[in-house]
Amino acid sequence: MKNRIQELRTLRRITQQELADAVSVTRQTIISLENGRYNASLLLAHKIARYFDTAIEDIFLFEEE
């Protein structure tokens, strides 16, 4: 699943660590999300969407295989 986390984070000029702290995960989790190596749980996706004040589907881009 692709996502726009890095793009949104860069626009807001926040670090991976700042985002990680805001959503209560490790920096390594944010790195894995941004690199597509990890899919967020629904709870984490919701926290990230709330942090960026947008809808989950505007951050996480679902593509059918």
N, C-alpha and C positions, 0 to 999 in steps of 0.2 A: 504494500500500500504506500503510495506516495503521499508526501505531506509538504506543507508550506511553513513549517516551524522555523527553519533557518531564515527564510525570507522575512517573515514577520518579526523575528527576533532582531534581525539586522536593521529593519526599518525603525524599530523602537530603540535601537542602540543599547541593547542589553546583552550581557554575556550569557553563556550557557549556564554558568554557575548561578547567576541571578534568577534565571528562569527555573532552574532546578530547585532552588530554595523556595521560590514562590509557589511551586506545585508539589513540594515535599518529596522530591526524588533526588537521585544522585546526578552529578554532572555527566557521568558515564551513560546514564539512561537517556539524557537529552542527546548526547552524541550518537547513540545507537538509533534513536528515533530519527534524527536528521539524516543519518546515513542509510536509512531503510532496513537496518538489521533487526529492528524490534518494532512490533506493532503495539500501540498503546492499548491498555484496557479501556473499557468504556468510562470508568471513573477518571482515569488519567486524561483521556481525551476531553472529557467535560471540564476538568480543572484547567487544562491548557486553553480551551475555547473561552472559558470565563476570564482567564487572565488577559487574553487578547481582545476580549469583548466582541466576540464573533461566534458564528455557528460552527459546530463541529465539522459539518460538511464543507465549510469554507477553508478549513485547515487540512483535514484528512481527505484525500482524493481517492475514492474507491474506483478501481478499474476492474471490470470483469475479465476473466482470463479466457 
